[in-house]
Every structure is written in structure tokens, then in C-alpha cells.
Amino acid sequence: MVAPSRAPKAPAPTKRSPNARTSKTQAPKTRIGTWLARPLASFHLIVTIAFLLTVLGLVMVLSSSSVESYANDGSAYALFLPQLMYAGLGAALFYIALWIPVRVLRKWSFPAFAVCMVLLALVLIPGVGTLAQGSRRWLMIGPISVQPSELVKVALALWGAHLLASRRREGRGSLVEILVPLVPAGLIACALVILQPNLSTTIALGIILAALLWYGGLPLKVFGSIVVGGIVAAGVLALSAGYRSNRVRAFFNPSEDPQGINYQARQASFSLADGGIFGRGLGQSRAKWSYLPNAHNDFIFAIIGEELGLLGCLAVLGLFGLFVYTGLRIAARSVDPFLRLLTATATTWILGQAMINIGYVIGLLPVTGLQLPLVSAGGSSLAITLFMFGVLANAARHEPEAIAALHAGQDGPISRMLRLPKPEPYAPVSASSTRATAVRRAQERSRSSRGQGSAPVKYQSGQRSSKAKTPPRAGNPRTQRGEREPDRFGQGQSRGSGRTADNRRGQPARGQGTRTRGQRQAGRGERGSGERGNRW
């Protein structure tokens, strides 16, 4: 007898927790997302990007300058060795920036900016500033040449972020207080730089100033007017000098004078085309054999395209794109208004400088002379940019998740190797001592206006008070014992302005119904009104 076939049993329904779906959507889906969710991901990204760009820059400076160095100085390393020395100096500045507390950066931001302004004025004096290629841009300090215009970029970013963050926290966010004194000081710095003359650094200072105003919450109409005015001023300056007007004319007429004003731009285009997709190979460039002027400096991106090809150019663009993502990520995660403004401004500045350099190399913009950050030859620019990367890495360690992880001992291998100190959490109350002073003064004025000073008034014999003393209300043991009741700020306050036993359900006591103007402004400042109005 054949046994009847049995249908296979359906699998037992698995029980799913009600939160299973939400936990699946909240969990990262990829390994990249899991890694980016780590507390110190931004810090590791900034350190990695700075290292890769610096190493790439050193390799390409050696490759692009070896022929010219050997022809002029008899050594292929004549231009590379100073760049390597400044890279070591920049690494030291990067490490110092990781150690500097945020409060120290804010405290010394204005003195640093003032010193940079003095240096900008000194470099214009004949005999003090070094004249090279028709410009006075360098100061010789022993064997080291310093370019003050590079220092003032960092100083302006630090001081501007500190100024705007302080005024926002104090509730002073009017249009005039945003513009003054930041815009006049920035314009004076631009004027001193343009007198060297140095239009490229002036453009970089303009980018920093515009970024500070944008992220600081300047109204869109006013910001647009300032940007249009800056573009018009840059156009006038570009046409004011002969070599600048030649560059603008060469941009609008690429076929005009191919052996003159268009020679450099045409040779850069030939180098990019010669590289193809994979490039000719490292060190195999033809343009560096005196065909492309400034191949190791302004036009180093053309040498990258020729030797490493399109893939090498895309790798450089990818590194700068990753830098922009990381910088804006740090700014969005920071709770300190100063760090938000500083990181967003520094990211915009470095990105703008890189895009302008790449733009005029590939023919999309007129030649300006702005260097490719961390890649082009230039000692002062390399060291100062590495210091700025160190400040960004320091800001990444001040993210709330990073602070919690570092204080819990999850500092990671890089922090342990560098022996970095643990970051200090952001404390808005302690950082605003002026606001606390305003609160105390408002309380004192309020008490004196109601005749409730803390010191008792003494009367001479035979005199009577103009106000009769009100006996303490029955049923309030505090006032019967002569004690002072705590007010809303945690300080003692006499009866009539505090909350007594008869109004514990929320009714205001006599004398408390109206707050003074100073107390209302102080209360708004303590609730964080200073952080409203910016782009973050």
C-alpha cells in the first residue's frame, strides 16, 4: 500500500522584533559607511589627505624641476631640497596645530593678524623686503625666506572666525557688527598685498573674506553686492598692469601671439594632451625640458597630466573632493561656532585656490599665478597650508563623538603614536565671561531700582525710613528666620522678587512680573541666541 504523499511543512514563521526594521535602516549598509560612522573618521581622513598630497607634491616637484635645476645650478636637487625642508617645517607646524587648544587659537588670533599686517607693511620697504621677479613678497629671516602674504591668510581666517563667533554668541549680529571691523581690515590687507604686487594672493584673501561673511550669516543681497564689487575690482586690477592685461587678452584670444602671451597656456594644453589616459610615465615629461615655464610651480598640474595621464589628474581631483567632504563634515559636526566658521572657511579657501589653479591650467580661466595647495613648489605656501590642515585635524578631534571616544580611551593608533592631548569639550558659558558679567550687572541694576540691595541701609538716630518695613508673611519659614530666598539665577534675593511659599504653583511674586531690559538680553544670550543666523 502506497503511503499518501505529504506536503512539505512550511517553515515556522520567525518572530521579528518590532524594532527590527528600524534597526536595519539605521545601520550602515556598506563598509565605507561603517568606517565613516567611527568617531575619529574625520581626523584620519584629514591626516591621510594631507600626507598623500604632500608626498605627491614632493615627487612631482622633483620630477618637474630636475632639468631646470641641473641647467642652472649643476644639481638636479637644487629646487627639491628647499621644498623638502619646508615640508619638514610644515609637518612640525601640523603637529603643533594638533596640540594648540582652541581657546589659545582664539586668544592669539588678533595679535597674530596685527603682526602679519606689520610684516606686510615692512616687506614694501626697499632694503627690508626682497625684490624678485618684479615683486617684493619675501622677508629674509636668516637663511629662511618668509612670505608674509601667506601668513596673513591663516591669520585672517582665525581672527575673522573668532570675531564673528563671539559677536553671534553675544547677540550682536546686526549688519554693521558683521561687516565692521572685519571687512575694513580685510580690505587693508588686500591693499598691502596688491602693492607688492601680488594679485593671486589678493584673490585668495578675497575668497577667505567672502567665506567668512557667507558662513557668518550675512544677508544674501548684501553678500551678492560685495561679491559683485569684488569681481569688478579684480577685473580692474587685472587690466591695470601690462602683464595682467596680457593674460586676460590671451584668455579671450587663444590663437593670438602663440609665441608670446599665449605661449605658456598653449604649452600646458600640449602637455595635458601628450599624457593621454595613462601618461608617459613618471619623470618622462617633455615639457619640463624648458618648454613650459614654471612647470614646477604654477603649471605643475600640467606635468601631472603628462606623466600620470588622465587617471593621475582624476586622482588629484578626487583627493581635493574628499578634502571638501571631510572639511564640511567637520564643520557640520562641530558644536563650537568658532570651529564651524573656521573649518568651513578654510575648506572654501583651499578648494577655491585649487580650482582656480586647475582652471587656468586646463584653459577655463585666465592665468592668475595661484598655486596648487600642497603640490606646487613654494616653501611658505606648503608650510602654512600644512599648518591649516593641522588646525582642521584639531577641529576634527573636537567633534562631540570624537571627544567622547578619546576620553573613553578609544584614541586610535595615530593619536597614540603622536601622543596628542585629549581635547577639551566646548563650554559656551565659560567661554563668554563678558556675558556672565552682563548678567550680574543686570541683576544689580534691577535690585537697586527696586530698593533691594544686598547691603542693609543704616539710619541715623532720630531718622525714620521713608518706606515702612513690611513684616515677613506668615507661613514662610525662610523669611521668618531672616534668610534670603534663591532667585532664578541661583543667588540670594529678598522677599518680593523671589518665589515664596504662597506662589509655588507658578504665579509670579510681587515685583517679579516685569524683567529689566538687561535681564531679558542676558537671558537670550544664555539660551544661545548668539548662534542663530549663520549658515550652520
VOGU-3710 file (C-alpha; in Angstrom, 3 decimals, decimal comma):
1> mvapsrapka> 0,000/0,000/0,000  1,452/3,289/-1,069  1,586/5,860/1,660  -0,119/9,115/0,790  2,277/11,846/-0,143  2,653/14,539/2,396  3,176/18,130/1,530  6,355/19,571/2,972  5,813/21,520/6,099  6,009/25,245/5,763
11> paptkrspna> 8,800/26,746/7,785  7,723/28,144/11,080  7,282/31,875/10,969  10,183/33,627/12,560  9,412/36,193/15,146  10,611/39,645/14,280  11,048/42,251/16,836  9,074/45,437/16,209  12,331/47,411/16,022  13,997/45,072/13,500
21> rtsktqapkt> 13,060/47,186/10,505  14,172/50,428/12,020  17,486/48,989/13,167  18,141/47,705/9,637  17,531/51,095/8,097  19,633/52,865/10,681  22,647/50,564/10,333  25,260/51,429/7,698  24,861/49,368/4,534  28,477/49,350/3,348
31> rigtwlarpl> 31,912/49,052/4,824  32,604/52,655/3,874  29,533/53,777/5,798  30,606/51,705/8,784  34,073/53,234/8,715  32,722/56,787/8,318  30,493/56,232/11,347  33,554/55,896/13,566  34,174/58,835/15,922  37,653/59,667/14,567
41> asfhlivtia> 36,929/59,125/10,862  37,226/62,841/10,019  40,575/63,087/11,803  42,021/60,105/9,956  40,738/61,419/6,616  42,370/64,832/7,073  45,704/63,302/8,094  45,630/60,879/5,153  44,748/63,562/2,588  47,484/65,889/3,848
51> flltvlglvm> 50,052/63,076/3,695  49,094/61,927/0,183  49,014/65,428/-1,320  52,342/66,358/0,282  54,083/63,204/-0,947  52,627/63,666/-4,432  53,788/67,275/-4,445  57,346/66,386/-3,440  57,587/63,704/-6,121  56,224/65,978/-8,839
61> vlssssvesy> 58,406/68,936/-7,797  61,484/66,719/-8,077  60,371/65,409/-11,457  59,404/68,768/-12,956  62,345/70,825/-11,627  65,255/68,437/-12,088  66,171/69,591/-15,610  65,993/73,304/-14,815  67,880/72,819/-11,542  70,690/70,934/-13,247
71> andgsayalf> 70,937/73,535/-16,009  71,077/76,495/-13,613  72,836/75,131/-10,520  74,554/71,936/-11,625  72,410/69,767/-9,348  69,075/68,135/-10,072  68,044/68,637/-6,434  68,609/72,395/-6,145  64,878/73,218/-6,084  63,754/69,977/-4,483
81> lpqlmyaglg> 65,852/70,167/-1,308  64,379/73,519/-0,120  60,900/72,154/-0,812  61,738/69,072/1,254  62,985/71,294/4,086  59,768/73,322/4,080  57,787/70,086/4,042  59,563/69,100/7,263  58,771/72,529/8,710  55,156/72,116/7,653
91> aalfyialwi> 54,994/68,697/9,322  56,231/70,298/12,550  53,601/73,047/12,225  50,952/70,386/11,571  51,925/68,657/14,814  51,955/71,951/16,739  48,479/72,799/15,422  47,214/69,495/16,819  48,478/70,459/20,281  47,177/74,040/20,407
101> pvrvlrkwsf> 43,949/74,322/22,453  41,047/76,086/20,791  40,978/78,806/23,437  44,628/79,641/22,646  43,834/79,944/18,936  41,046/82,372/19,741  43,098/84,340/22,258  46,047/84,959/19,938  44,140/85,319/16,662  44,019/89,122/16,681
111> pafavcmvll> 47,652/89,633/17,818  48,732/87,263/15,041  46,709/89,229/12,488  48,190/92,523/13,723  51,747/91,142/13,442  51,027/89,937/9,898  49,789/93,390/8,930  53,032/94,905/10,229  55,044/92,366/8,217  53,033/93,209/5,101
121> alvlipgvgt> 53,965/96,853/5,574  57,644/96,049/6,220  58,012/93,954/3,081  57,182/97,014/0,960  60,150/98,986/2,332  63,172/98,906/-0,017  66,080/97,185/1,663  63,812/95,225/4,004  61,700/93,264/1,550  63,434/91,100/-1,045
131> laqgsrrwlm> 62,767/92,046/-4,664  62,396/89,086/-7,030  60,741/88,937/-10,459  59,436/92,483/-10,073  57,662/91,907/-6,734  58,533/92,498/-3,083  56,980/89,470/-1,407  59,654/87,951/0,840  61,402/88,765/4,102  64,746/87,122/4,815
141> igpisvqpse> 64,995/85,786/8,378  68,468/84,291/8,431  68,684/81,617/5,736  64,891/81,275/5,543  62,699/83,424/3,313  59,205/84,115/4,640  56,261/85,332/2,588  54,018/87,429/4,888  51,140/87,296/2,421  50,864/83,548/3,112
151> lvkvalalwg> 50,808/84,131/6,870  48,060/86,720/6,667  45,682/84,217/5,043  45,704/81,982/8,112  45,607/84,954/10,489  42,587/86,469/8,719  40,701/83,160/8,829  41,414/82,670/12,552  40,610/86,214/13,629  37,533/86,516/11,414
161> ahllasrrre> 36,065/83,259/12,738  36,754/84,325/16,326  35,236/87,773/15,790  32,026/86,566/14,144  31,543/83,675/16,581  31,981/85,974/19,590  29,522/88,536/18,296  26,941/85,921/17,417  27,171/84,398/20,882  26,793/87,804/22,500
171> grgslveilv> 23,692/88,557/20,445  25,434/91,261/18,388  24,533/90,020/14,936  23,484/93,219/13,194  24,683/94,028/9,700  27,139/96,696/10,827  28,651/94,478/13,517  29,206/91,676/10,990  30,912/93,955/8,479  32,927/96,147/10,875
181> plvpagliac> 35,828/95,787/11,574  36,255/92,566/9,568  35,702/93,995/6,082  37,851/97,143/6,547  40,700/95,062/7,999  40,436/92,562/5,141  40,469/95,337/2,553  43,569/96,895/4,131  45,319/93,516/3,969  44,326/93,155/0,310
191> alvilqpnls> 45,634/96,650/-0,445  49,008/95,896/1,165  49,301/92,664/-0,823  48,343/94,256/-4,135  51,069/96,876/-3,633  53,774/94,166/-3,767  52,198/93,444/-6,430  50,605/90,026/-5,840  47,180/89,596/-7,425  46,974/85,842/-6,791
201> ttialgiila> 47,244/86,158/-3,002  44,789/89,060/-3,121  42,269/86,728/-4,754  42,900/84,144/-2,019  42,293/86,773/0,674  39,081/87,758/-1,091  37,925/84,122/-1,030  38,622/83,904/2,719  36,784/87,151/3,431  33,784/86,109/1,322
211> allwygglpl> 33,639/82,700/3,031  33,681/84,311/6,483  30,823/86,635/5,555  28,776/83,858/3,928  29,088/81,333/6,733  28,781/84,124/9,298  25,223/84,816/8,193  25,480/87,921/6,026  22,193/88,593/4,182  22,164/87,258/0,643
221> kvfgsivvgg> 21,583/90,625/-1,034  24,451/92,281/0,807  26,702/89,291/0,172  25,863/89,330/-3,540  26,645/93,037/-3,743  30,018/92,503/-2,065  30,875/89,595/-4,381  29,965/91,614/-7,479  32,053/94,515/-6,218  34,986/92,188/-5,586
231> ivaagvlals> 34,767/90,719/-9,082  34,687/94,196/-10,618  37,683/95,272/-8,514  39,594/92,134/-9,550  38,842/92,888/-13,201  40,087/96,456/-12,848  43,269/95,260/-11,145  43,783/92,610/-13,813  43,668/95,245/-16,548  45,742/97,831/-14,668
241> agyrsnrvra> 49,164/96,239/-15,252  50,660/95,205/-18,573  51,399/91,553/-17,798  47,966/91,098/-16,198  46,128/92,587/-19,152  48,177/90,347/-21,461  46,956/87,285/-19,546  43,331/88,384/-19,848  43,771/89,134/-23,537  45,417/85,745/-24,080
251> ffnpsedpqg> 42,479/84,022/-22,417  39,913/85,643/-24,698  42,097/85,246/-27,815  43,818/81,828/-27,566  45,169/81,980/-31,121  46,776/85,413/-30,743  50,585/85,520/-30,452  51,272/81,800/-29,819  54,965/82,527/-29,191  54,247/85,431/-26,835
261> inyqarqasf> 51,379/85,977/-24,430  49,730/82,632/-25,284  52,900/80,539/-25,167  52,562/79,264/-21,584  48,876/78,361/-21,849  49,405/76,551/-25,175  52,329/74,529/-23,822  50,214/73,480/-20,821  47,479/72,249/-23,165  50,045/70,318/-25,216
271> sladggifgr> 51,368/68,652/-22,051  47,909/67,515/-20,968  47,169/66,173/-24,439  50,516/64,380/-24,615  49,787/62,448/-21,423  46,679/60,688/-22,670  44,866/58,377/-20,276  47,780/56,599/-18,591  50,549/59,183/-19,050  54,088/58,959/-20,386
281> glgqsrakws> 55,466/57,692/-17,089  56,922/59,324/-14,007  59,886/61,516/-14,925  59,268/61,206/-18,694  57,796/64,661/-19,293  58,923/66,596/-22,359  57,513/69,950/-21,276  59,930/70,242/-18,346  62,834/70,477/-20,814  62,424/74,282/-20,866
291> ylpnahndfi> 59,275/74,108/-22,993  56,821/75,007/-20,188  57,821/77,935/-17,934  57,140/77,499/-14,195  56,471/73,807/-14,686  57,279/73,051/-11,033  55,126/75,857/-9,649  52,041/77,337/-11,300  51,704/74,668/-14,011  52,598/71,535/-12,088
301> faiigeelgl> 49,135/70,118/-12,793  50,092/70,019/-16,488  53,157/67,910/-15,634  50,924/65,586/-13,585  48,663/65,169/-16,604  51,604/64,492/-18,913  53,415/61,968/-16,703  50,475/60,323/-14,891  47,788/60,878/-17,511  44,096/61,445/-17,077
311> lgclavlglf> 43,998/58,903/-14,246  46,552/60,899/-12,274  44,583/64,120/-12,774  41,385/62,409/-11,645  43,202/61,098/-8,566  44,251/64,644/-7,641  40,698/65,899/-8,168  39,405/63,007/-6,067  41,726/63,907/-3,185  40,553/67,514/-3,201
321> glfvytglri> 36,927/66,372/-3,449  37,441/64,100/-0,441  39,028/67,019/1,383  35,967/69,191/0,739  33,664/66,455/2,021  35,761/65,999/5,156  36,084/69,718/5,873  32,354/70,386/5,564  31,649/67,251/7,607  33,823/68,602/10,424
331> aarsvdpflr> 32,074/71,972/10,221  28,622/70,380/10,351  29,507/68,177/13,330  31,226/70,847/15,420  29,267/72,429/18,259  31,714/75,303/18,720  30,665/78,255/16,492  34,322/79,269/16,124  35,349/75,853/14,807  32,336/75,732/12,481
341> lltatattwi> 33,253/79,052/10,896  36,972/78,290/10,778  36,722/74,835/9,205  34,143/75,905/6,621  36,211/78,977/5,707  39,485/77,045/5,440  37,821/74,379/3,301  36,413/77,001/0,930  39,755/78,799/0,724  41,820/75,695/-0,137
351> lgqaminigy> 39,177/74,422/-2,562  38,913/77,796/-4,301  42,672/78,068/-4,683  42,903/74,538/-6,118  40,035/75,067/-8,550  41,472/78,359/-9,834  44,877/76,741/-10,407  43,440/73,731/-12,220  41,049/76,007/-14,118  43,737/78,157/-15,719
361> vigllpvtgl> 45,970/75,154/-16,446  43,240/73,465/-18,500  42,218/76,763/-20,113  38,953/77,554/-18,328  40,265/80,664/-16,519  42,894/83,339/-17,149  46,321/82,674/-15,666  46,462/84,124/-12,143  49,512/82,514/-10,538  47,673/80,795/-7,678
371> qlplvsaggs> 49,480/77,635/-6,627  48,032/74,158/-6,244  47,876/73,621/-2,451  50,452/71,147/-1,081  51,531/70,195/-4,627  53,129/73,233/-6,267  56,639/74,332/-5,339  56,647/77,109/-2,756  58,025/76,775/0,750  55,910/79,305/2,642
381> slaitlfmfg> 52,712/78,156/0,956  53,450/74,497/1,731  54,266/75,109/5,412  51,275/77,390/6,028  48,855/75,048/4,253  50,087/72,112/6,340  49,528/74,199/9,472  45,967/74,851/8,312  45,452/71,131/7,753  46,661/70,608/11,316
391> vlanaarhep> 44,058/73,075/12,572  41,380/71,160/10,653  42,585/67,884/12,168  42,455/69,504/15,606  38,870/70,591/14,918  38,029/67,020/13,873  39,190/65,804/17,288  36,757/68,290/18,890  33,658/66,678/17,402  31,354/65,524/20,249
401> eaiaalhagq> 31,654/61,845/19,278  35,433/62,155/18,980  35,729/63,809/22,397  33,669/61,043/23,996  35,754/58,348/22,303  39,073/59,955/23,226  38,088/60,388/26,872  36,950/56,752/26,883  40,395/55,610/25,736  39,481/54,899/22,085
411> dgpisrmlrl> 42,127/57,205/20,656  43,350/55,018/17,794  46,904/54,306/16,591  47,662/57,764/15,127  46,734/59,639/18,303  48,691/57,174/20,440  51,725/57,457/18,175  51,606/61,268/18,223  50,826/61,343/21,988  48,196/64,008/21,491
421> pkpepyapvs> 46,380/65,528/24,478  42,692/64,891/24,979  40,544/67,714/23,553  38,561/69,981/25,824  34,751/69,875/25,463  33,043/73,021/24,261  31,771/75,116/27,185  29,770/78,116/25,930  29,229/79,566/29,425  32,899/79,611/30,399
431> asstratavr> 33,876/80,984/27,006  31,646/84,038/27,446  32,836/85,788/30,579  31,523/89,097/29,277  28,006/87,706/29,123  28,220/86,459/32,716  29,387/89,911/33,783  26,436/91,478/31,957  24,046/89,141/33,788  25,445/90,103/37,182
441> raqersrssr> 25,307/93,792/36,368  21,715/93,482/35,156  20,763/91,817/38,437  22,442/94,532/40,464  20,678/97,281/38,495  17,344/95,508/38,931  17,789/95,184/42,682  18,921/98,752/43,132  15,939/100,026/41,115  13,577/98,144/43,449
451> gqgsapvkyq> 15,449/99,213/46,564  16,533/95,677/47,383  20,281/95,958/47,577  22,211/93,255/49,297  23,681/95,602/51,937  21,232/96,812/54,623  20,608/100,566/54,791  21,647/102,181/58,061  19,652/105,059/59,514  20,900/107,658/61,903
461> sgqrsskakt> 19,285/108,144/65,232  16,122/110,214/65,078  15,531/109,441/61,374  12,850/107,193/60,026  12,796/105,322/56,802  10,661/106,759/54,048  9,376/103,222/53,458  7,853/101,221/56,196  9,341/97,778/56,550  6,886/95,075/55,568
471> ppragnprtq> 6,837/92,245/58,093  7,505/88,812/56,646  4,472/86,873/55,528  3,259/84,306/57,989  3,764/80,733/56,932  7,081/81,303/55,180  9,770/79,901/57,486  12,612/81,236/55,338  11,604/84,859/55,698  10,748/84,424/59,360
481> rgerepdrfg> 14,310/83,299/60,013  15,650/86,303/58,064  17,036/84,197/55,210  17,137/85,295/51,551  15,372/83,132/49,016  17,265/81,894/45,926  16,274/83,577/42,667  16,275/82,045/39,160  19,993/82,752/38,748  20,848/80,823/41,940
491> qgqsrgsgrt> 21,681/83,867/44,076  20,039/85,184/47,187  17,140/87,592/46,771  14,876/89,189/49,328  11,168/88,585/49,558  9,086/90,236/46,879  11,348/89,338/43,967  11,755/85,589/44,548  9,188/82,782/44,689  7,592/82,465/48,121
501> adnrrgqpar> 5,560/79,689/49,669  2,327/81,345/48,562  3,135/81,288/44,827  4,793/77,891/44,333  2,251/76,960/41,644  3,846/79,298/39,138  2,275/82,686/39,929  4,897/85,434/39,907  5,553/87,185/43,175  5,179/90,898/43,618
511> gqgtrtrgqr> 7,982/92,750/41,890  8,779/89,843/39,560  6,198/90,406/36,843  8,468/92,601/34,711  12,108/91,913/33,899  14,509/94,657/33,012  15,861/95,057/29,508  19,324/93,941/30,591  17,940/90,751/32,145  15,951/89,930/29,012
521> qagrgergsg> 19,018/90,395/26,787  21,155/88,374/29,181  18,626/85,568/29,215  18,539/85,453/25,457  22,334/85,353/25,360  22,475/82,435/27,818  19,967/80,470/25,762  22,325/80,612/22,791  20,865/83,405/20,726  24,356/84,195/19,545
531> ergnrw> 24,418/81,059/17,412  21,397/81,941/15,328  21,609/83,409/11,887  24,720/81,768/10,441  24,723/79,214/7,624  25,200/76,331/10,074
//
